[in-house]
Amino acid sequence: MYAIVRAGGRQEKVAVDDVLTVDKLAGEVGSTVTFPAVLVVDGDDVVSAAEALARYEVTAEIVGAVKGPKINIMHYRNKTGYKRRMGHRQPYTEVKITGIKAGK
């Protein structure tokens, strides 16, 4: 069984026990978060209707905070002596999918 969930403006394919990197989430390590399902596939059954998807719940546990790759930015203006070097690392949160359940 797997599901397509909306997490951080993107859609991700997840199954139980997958570790997923999403945009930074508020919460402590070990706390539980839920994601809205966009599509659920269980064997031969595919659920994509909005009223049927409202019953499904994808739960995950926060594993920890990680940082993305370093991005180097260089500003330069010719003949003026202006140079500026900057860097950026995007913060992310790792979550482990604990369950895909049909409830309610």
Secondary structure, 3 states (H helix, E strand, C coil): CEEEEEECCEEEEEECCCEEEEECCCCCCCCEEEECEEEEEECCEEECCHHHHCCEEEEEEEEEEEECCCEEEEEEECCCCEEEEEEECCEEEEEEEEEEEECC
